Amino acid sequence: MKLLWAFSALLLCCSRASASTAGFIVSPLSQMKLINDGAELHCEVIGYPIPEVQWWFIEGEEPNETFTQLFDGARDDQVRINATYIAHATSSIHLFSLTLNDSGTYECRASNDPHRNELKKTPKIKWIRSQANIIVIEPLTIVADPPEVNNQTSAVLSCNLTETNHPVKGSYWQLNGKIIETSRSEADTPYTVLRLEKITPHSGGKYECVFLTDPVAQNTIEVKTIPHVAAYKHSEHGNEGDKAVMVCVSHGYPLPTDWNWFKVDTDGSRMPIMNGTDIKYQIKSTPNKTTLVIDDLKIDLDRGEYNCSGTNDIGTATDQIHLRIRSRLAALWPFLGIVAEVLILVTIIFIYEKKRKPDEVNDDDDSGSALKSNSATNHKDKNLRQRNSN
């Protein structure tokens, strides 16, 4: 009995010991960021019960350092904290639009002591802590040449990192956020060049030169072209009384800011079409697409050529669509054609049969007469032989 009590006491002590244990399995990592960048710190803690996690900001140097607890929405909503407590505790703090004042030490604290938040009692197990530094610096100066390319057929883009106190581990170029693989370089030079042999609407966009420094330094050169406007289908068909839908799309940079539709008259003049011009017209446009819907099609009024036109701050491009309109009776023409062919075929057969029958009757009469003539001749010959025998 005494042995059983001793064993129970040992299990109770072990359970209390395990319940008071908390430890980090992932600690936050220090980072260097530029002004207006964002930063994220992450930590994970195990223990039973699952520990509570808090984030603190430490300013100044000992012994004059100050501690400020951070919460979701702090610093004018520039702080976001996400935490989960399932198998163990995980917590992340997101910092947006960093400034120089955000530089400092960020501390992840964790504890599962039941009295950890009671100010009048000293916790048996104090908060465990893991720290990381965030250093916010001014953006590195990169001189881009030219700063912008407008409606050129070719260009040479270059970037020069003027601050040489940051080691360069390489560089590359991006187009609209996608890395240009052929531009990758491992050279430690603070200078990079990209040659554009032929500029088309598909090669226009935002080119970024990126230097692999700590933190990464980059600058942007915009390559602008006239928009490339193309009809989705250059020939559209519709039935009288139905509606027609014509679509034009655009590629290039920048995309059109204005779309326009025109009806082209036989003399080449263009009549603008806008929402409100007529109740039968509807126009819907986005930067890369425009759609013209024409209701209640009329053959004489609506068939013909239509122009779609897209304009950006570099220029204007146009494409043309031909609209064909079929009559309401157009669906009957194939059927009527088949009926006409059948009638013609029957008429030909009838005429042929009618002409063939008299010829057959004459042939029959001729053959009958021949048979009678042969019979009479044979009969005379027979009588003549009989008289000779007598």
C-alpha positions in Angstrom: 0.0 0.0 0.0 2.8 2.4 0.9 4.5 1.5 -2.4 1.3 2.3 -4.3 1.1 5.7 -2.7 4.7 6.4 -3.4 4.2 5.5 -7.1 1.1 7.8 -7.3 3.0 10.7 -5.8 5.9 10.1 -8.4 3.4 10.1 -11.3 1.8 13.4 -9.9 5.2 15.0 -9.7 6.1 13.9 -13.2 2.8 15.2 -14.6 3.3 18.6 -12.8 6.8 18.8 -14.2 5.7 18.0 -17.8 2.8 20.4 -17.5 5.2 23.3 -16.6 7.5 22.7 -19.6 7.4 25.1 -22.6 10.0 25.4 -25.3 10.6 27.0 -28.7 10.7 24.7 -31.8 10.8 27.7 -34.2 12.3 31.1 -33.3 12.0 34.4 -35.2 14.8 35.4 -37.5 16.4 38.9 -37.8 15.8 40.8 -41.1 17.0 43.9 -42.9 14.3 45.8 -44.8 13.8 48.9 -46.8 11.5 51.8 -46.0 7.9 51.0 -47.0 8.7 47.2 -47.2 6.9 44.6 -45.1 8.3 42.1 -42.6 7.0 38.9 -41.0 8.3 37.1 -37.9 7.2 33.6 -36.9 7.6 31.5 -33.8 6.3 28.1 -32.6 6.1 26.8 -29.0 5.4 23.4 -27.5 4.2 22.5 -24.0 1.3 21.2 -22.0 -1.1 23.0 -21.5 -0.4 24.7 -24.9 1.5 27.9 -24.1 0.2 31.4 -24.7 2.3 33.5 -27.1 2.8 37.3 -27.0 4.8 39.7 -29.1 6.7 42.6 -27.6 8.8 45.5 -29.1 11.9 46.6 -27.3 13.4 50.1 -27.8 16.6 51.6 -26.5 19.6 50.1 -24.8 19.9 48.7 -21.3 19.2 49.9 -18.7 17.0 52.4 -20.4 15.2 50.0 -22.8 11.4 50.1 -22.9 9.0 47.2 -23.6 5.8 47.6 -25.5 3.3 44.8 -26.1 2.1 44.5 -29.7 -1.5 43.5 -30.5 -3.5 43.0 -33.7 -4.2 46.4 -35.3 -1.4 48.3 -33.4 0.5 51.2 -34.9 -2.5 52.5 -36.8 -3.4 49.1 -38.2 0.1 48.4 -39.5 0.5 45.4 -37.3 -1.3 42.0 -37.9 -0.9 39.1 -35.5 -2.2 35.6 -36.3 -2.0 32.7 -33.8 -3.2 29.1 -33.6 -3.4 26.8 -30.6 -4.0 23.3 -31.8 -1.3 20.7 -31.4 1.1 23.4 -30.2 1.2 27.2 -30.3 2.1 29.0 -33.5 2.1 32.8 -34.0 3.1 35.2 -36.7 3.4 39.0 -36.7 3.1 41.0 -39.9 4.5 44.5 -40.2 3.4 46.8 -43.1 4.8 50.0 -44.5 7.9 50.0 -42.4 9.6 53.2 -41.3 12.9 54.0 -39.7 11.1 54.1 -36.3 10.2 50.4 -36.7 13.8 49.4 -36.3 14.4 47.5 -33.1 14.1 44.2 -31.3 11.0 42.1 -31.5 10.4 39.5 -28.9 8.2 36.3 -28.9 7.2 35.4 -25.4 5.5 32.1 -24.3 4.3 30.7 -21.1 1.8 28.0 -20.0 1.9 28.9 -16.2 -1.8 29.4 -15.0 -0.7 32.5 -13.1 1.3 34.1 -15.9 -1.1 37.1 -16.3 -1.7 37.8 -12.7 0.3 40.8 -11.7 0.2 40.1 -7.9 1.7 36.7 -8.2 5.1 35.7 -9.5 4.8 32.9 -12.0 6.5 29.6 -11.1 7.8 29.3 -14.6 8.7 32.7 -16.1 8.0 33.6 -19.7 10.4 32.1 -22.1 11.6 34.5 -24.8 13.1 34.5 -28.3 14.2 37.7 -30.0 14.9 39.0 -33.5 16.1 42.3 -34.9 14.4 44.2 -37.7 16.6 46.9 -39.2 14.9 49.4 -41.6 17.2 51.3 -43.9 16.8 53.9 -46.7 16.4 52.4 -50.2 19.7 52.0 -52.1 20.2 54.4 -54.9 20.0 52.9 -58.4 20.4 55.1 -61.5 18.3 53.8 -64.4 19.0 54.8 -68.0 16.7 55.6 -69.7 14.1 56.2 -67.0 11.3 55.5 -69.6 11.0 54.2 -73.2 8.2 55.5 -75.3 7.2 54.0 -78.6 10.6 52.9 -79.7 11.5 49.9 -81.9 14.6 49.0 -79.8 16.3 50.1 -76.6 19.2 49.4 -74.2 18.3 49.4 -70.5 20.9 49.9 -67.9 21.0 50.2 -64.1 23.9 51.4 -61.9 24.0 50.8 -58.1 25.8 53.8 -56.8 26.2 52.7 -53.2 29.1 50.3 -53.2 29.2 49.6 -49.5 26.6 46.8 -49.9 28.2 43.6 -51.4 26.5 42.5 -54.7 26.1 38.7 -55.1 24.5 38.9 -58.6 21.7 40.5 -60.6 18.9 39.8 -63.0 16.0 41.6 -64.8 12.2 41.1 -64.5 9.4 41.9 -66.9 6.0 42.5 -65.2 7.2 40.5 -62.1 8.6 37.5 -64.1 12.3 36.8 -64.2 14.0 37.0 -67.6 16.2 33.9 -67.2 18.7 34.9 -69.8 19.5 38.0 -67.8 20.7 36.2 -64.7 24.3 37.0 -63.6 26.4 36.0 -60.7 28.9 38.8 -61.2 29.5 41.1 -58.2 29.5 44.2 -60.4 27.0 47.0 -59.4 26.1 47.5 -63.1 23.7 45.6 -65.4 22.4 46.0 -69.0 19.5 44.5 -70.9 19.2 44.9 -74.7 15.8 44.9 -76.3 16.5 44.2 -80.0 12.9 44.5 -81.1 10.1 46.2 -79.1 6.6 44.9 -79.8 3.3 45.4 -77.9 4.0 42.0 -76.3 7.4 43.1 -75.0 6.2 46.3 -73.4 5.8 46.6 -69.7 7.6 47.2 -66.4 11.3 46.1 -66.5 13.0 45.9 -63.1 16.7 45.5 -62.5 17.4 43.6 -59.3 20.7 43.5 -57.5 21.2 40.7 -55.0 22.3 42.8 -52.0 21.1 42.7 -48.4 18.4 43.8 -48.6 17.6 43.4 -52.3 17.8 46.6 -54.4 15.8 47.2 -57.5 14.6 49.9 -59.8 12.0 50.1 -62.6 12.1 51.2 -66.3 8.8 51.4 -68.1 8.7 50.4 -71.8 5.6 51.9 -73.3 4.1 51.0 -76.8 1.0 51.8 -78.8 -1.7 49.3 -77.8 -2.1 46.3 -80.0 -5.9 46.1 -80.8 -7.3 42.9 -82.5 -10.8 41.8 -83.3 -11.7 38.5 -81.7 -13.3 37.5 -85.0 -12.9 39.6 -88.1 -16.2 38.4 -89.6 -19.4 38.0 -87.6 -22.8 36.6 -88.7 -26.3 37.3 -87.3 -29.9 36.6 -88.2 -32.4 39.3 -88.9 -34.2 40.3 -85.6 -31.5 38.6 -83.4 -28.6 40.3 -81.7 -24.9 40.4 -82.7 -21.9 40.5 -80.4 -18.5 41.8 -81.5 -15.4 41.7 -79.4 -12.0 43.4 -79.5 -9.0 42.7 -77.2 -5.8 44.6 -76.6 -2.2 43.7 -75.5 0.8 45.8 -74.6 1.7 48.3 -72.0 0.0 50.4 -71.0 -3.4 49.0 -71.8 -6.0 51.3 -73.4 -7.7 53.9 -71.2 -10.4 54.7 -73.8 -12.3 52.4 -76.2 -14.4 53.6 -79.1 -16.7 51.9 -81.7 -17.6 53.2 -85.1 -20.0 52.2 -87.9 -18.2 52.6 -91.3 -20.4 53.9 -94.1 -20.1 53.0 -97.7 -18.3 56.3 -98.4 -15.7 55.5 -95.8 -16.9 57.9 -93.1 -17.2 56.7 -89.6 -20.3 57.2 -87.3 -19.4 57.0 -83.6 -21.4 54.4 -81.5 -21.8 55.0 -77.8 -24.0 53.8 -75.0 -27.1 55.9 -75.3 -26.7 56.5 -79.1 -29.5 54.1 -79.6 -31.3 51.7 -77.3 -30.2 48.8 -79.5 -26.4 49.5 -78.8 -24.7 48.3 -75.6 -20.9 48.7 -75.0 -19.0 47.1 -72.2 -15.3 47.8 -71.8 -12.3 46.8 -69.6 -8.7 47.9 -70.1 -7.9 44.8 -72.2 -11.3 44.1 -73.8 -14.4 45.8 -75.3 -17.7 44.4 -76.4 -20.4 45.8 -78.7 -23.9 44.3 -78.6 -26.4 45.2 -81.3 -30.0 44.1 -80.6 -32.8 43.6 -83.2 -30.6 43.4 -86.3 -31.8 45.0 -89.5 -30.3 43.9 -92.8 -30.3 47.4 -94.5 -29.3 49.3 -91.3 -26.8 47.1 -89.4 -24.8 45.0 -91.9 -21.4 46.3 -92.9 -18.0 47.3 -91.4 -17.4 48.2 -87.8 -14.2 49.7 -86.2 -13.0 49.2 -82.6 -10.4 51.7 -81.4 -8.2 51.6 -78.3 -6.2 54.6 -77.0 -3.5 54.9 -74.3 -1.1 57.7 -73.5 1.2 56.7 -76.4 -1.3 56.4 -79.3 -4.3 54.7 -80.9 -4.8 51.4 -82.7 -7.8 50.2 -84.6 -9.2 46.9 -86.0 -12.2 46.1 -88.3 -15.0 43.6 -88.1 -17.4 42.8 -91.0 -21.0 42.0 -89.9 -23.1 39.8 -92.2 -26.9 39.5 -91.5 -29.0 36.7 -92.9 -32.7 37.1 -93.7 -35.4 35.4 -91.6 -36.1 33.1 -94.6 -32.5 32.1 -94.9 -33.1 28.9 -93.1 -35.7 27.9 -95.6 -33.5 28.2 -98.7 -31.7 24.9 -98.2 -35.1 23.1 -97.9 -36.6 24.9 -100.9 -33.5 24.0 -102.9 -33.9 20.3 -102.0 -37.6 20.4 -103.0 -36.7 22.1 -106.3 -34.1 19.4 -107.1 -36.6 16.7 -106.4 -39.2 18.3 -108.6 -36.8 18.7 -111.5 -35.7 15.1 -111.1 -39.2 13.8 -111.1 -40.1 15.9 -114.2 -37.1 14.6 -116.1 -38.0 11.0 -115.2 -41.6 11.5 -116.2 -40.7 13.1 -119.6 -38.2 10.3 -120.3 -40.8 7.6 -119.5 -43.4 9.2 -121.7 -41.1 9.5 -124.7 -39.9 5.9 -124.3 -43.4 4.1 -124.3 -44.5 4.9 -128.0 -41.2 3.6 -129.3 -41.7 0.3 -127.5 -45.3 0.0 -129.0 -43.9 0.5 -132.5 -41.3 -2.0 -132.0 -43.9 -4.6 -130.9 -46.1 -3.8 -134.0 -43.1 -4.3 -136.3 -42.2 -7.6 -134.8 -45.8 -8.9 -135.0 -46.1 -8.0 -138.7 -42.8 -9.8 -139.4 -44.2 -12.9 -137.7 -47.4 -12.8 -139.7 -45.4 -12.4 -143.0 -43.1 -15.3 -142.2 -46.1 -17.5 -141.3 -47.9 -16.7 -144.6 -44.7 -17.5 -146.6 -44.2 -20.8 -144.8 -47.8 -21.7 -145.5 -47.5 -21.0 -149.2 -44.3 -23.1 -149.4 -46.1 -26.0 -147.7 -49.0 -26.0 -150.2 -46.6 -25.8 -153.1 -44.7 -28.9 -151.9 -48.0 -30.8 -151.5 -49.0 -30.1 -155.1 -45.7 -31.1 -156.5 -45.9 -34.4 -154.7 -49.3 -35.2 -156.1 
